[in-house]
Amino acid sequence: MPRPTAAQFAYGSATVVVTTLALLLLSRAQSVVAVAAAGAVALALGLLVALRLPAARPRADRTGPAAAVRAAARTHHAPRSADVRERVPAGGPPARPDAP
């Protein structure tokens, strides 16, 4: 599981604080159960906001010359033996025309 970014922490925390204050002020909660319910709703909403925020892209997906080299290295593969047999005739490599 990837680590949360600073933006996810910030938006999630701000959502929890603002939602808790708004729910407590709007509902005029005075009992312990009502305050606990407001806190639970605020925590759930803050978690939802933090998870819905787009995560940072992995470094390998960024653009630039180094990313192009990494992408080329990921797509390169060694030839399979069947590929080699298709390219080299059974009699071996062709003779050079200037050879005696």
HELIX and SHEET records of a PDB file:
HELIX    1   1 ALA A    6  SER A   27  1                                  22    
HELIX    2   2 VAL A   32  ARG A   52  1                                  21    
HELIX    3   3 ARG A   59  ASP A   61  5                                   3    
HELIX    4   4 PRO A   65  THR A   75  1                                  11    
HELIX    5   5 SER A   81  ARG A   87  1                                   7    
END                                                                             
